[in-house]
């Protein structure tokens, strides 16, 4: 019996909306990364991008557990001497709540060339509305499957 590899005609991409209101950041990120990679599909193949599109709304209302708001540090370096910049999760959430969610999800995607293709299918919005109604996205409840 030969291993079947999905062809482009076999790939069906769905659109999912995840509401991040009062949800834990890590749980949302793992669910979104799983959907972006396509691991929930029976045709999953590690070297192909079979994932779905994910829309996350209400990113400003996401929850961090414990004392991560004051202790978690996001670091960025400009590659120049003395170019290290550090920012706490609390100030990053106030300044760019979308970035907090994007960084968590990006870190859970594979570190290959496919990750940029998967990451492009992620849309994050700080409010409850999004402009992707024409794609007829389905609501995805975290803990659903």
C-alpha positions, 0 to 999 in steps of 0.5 A: 500500500502506497502513501498518498500525498494530497494534491492541490485539488484535495486541499480545502481551506476553511475560515475559523473565527476565535473569540479571545475574550477572557481566554488564556493566551497560550490556549488560544495560541496552541489552537490557532497554531494547530489550525494553521498547520492543518493538524486537525485534518486527516490529510495532514502532511508535515512538509505541505501547507494544508492549514486553514485561515484563522481570524482572532477577534478581541485580542485586547481582552486576552488573559495571561495567567499568574504574574506574566503581565508584570514578569514576562519580557519580550526582547528585540535586538536591532543587531547594533551594539547596545541595541537590545530592547526589552518590554514587559507584557503589560506595556506591550498589551497596552501599546499593541495588543495584536502583537502579543497574540501574534508572537505567541502563535508565531513561536508555536509554528514550525521553524521552516520555510512553510511557517511564513505561509502558515503565518500569512493565514493568521488575522488578528484584530483587537476589537470584535469586528473583522472584514472577512465576512465574505469568506463565511468563517465559522465560529471556533470554540476553544476546547472544541477539538 
